[in-house]
């Protein structure tokens, strides 16, 4: 992503290549967002008993 942004910011890339680079950046952004959402869905919090000892896990954001 950094290379893509750098090339676009320099402005020395032909228009057609700029469009292709931008589209690639958008695809990478979408994939990263998807992976992050999947990772967040798997995150759990540790549950504790009255003594503060771990008893298991529960969803981070129960629905």
N, C-alpha and C positions, 0 to 999 in steps of 0.2 A: 504494500500500500504506500509506503513512504517513497519508494522509487517512482510509483505512478504519479503521486502528488508532485514530487520534485520535477518530473518531466513536464507536467502540465503547467506548473508555476513558472518554469523557465520560458515557456512560450516559443521554444525553437522547434516544435514538432508540427509537421503539416496537419492541416485540419482533419483529414480522414483518419490519420493515425491518432490524433487527439481524441476523436470520437471513439475509436476502438479502445484506446487506453482508458477513457472515462467509463465505458461500458464494462470493461474488465474490473475496474475499481468498484463499480456498483455491484457486480456479481460477487466479488470478494467480501464486500460489506454485508451483503445479504447472507452469505454463508457463515460469516463470523457471528452475525446476530442469531442465526438459527442454532449454531453450536452453543452460544452463551445461554440461550433460552433452555436448551436441553440440559445443560449443566446445572442451571439454577433449579430446574425441576427435580434434579436428583439430590440436591443439597438437603440435608436433614439436620435437626438440632438434637443434641443429647438431652435426654430427660434424666432428672435427678429425683431421688427419693427424699424423704424428710431429713435424712442425715447428710444430704448433699452428695450421696454416692450415685454414680451412673446406673441407670436401670434399663436403658435402651435408647431408641431413637424415635423421633416423630417428625412428620413433615415440617419444613421450616415455616411455610405459610399454609396451614390447613384450610381447606375450602369447605 
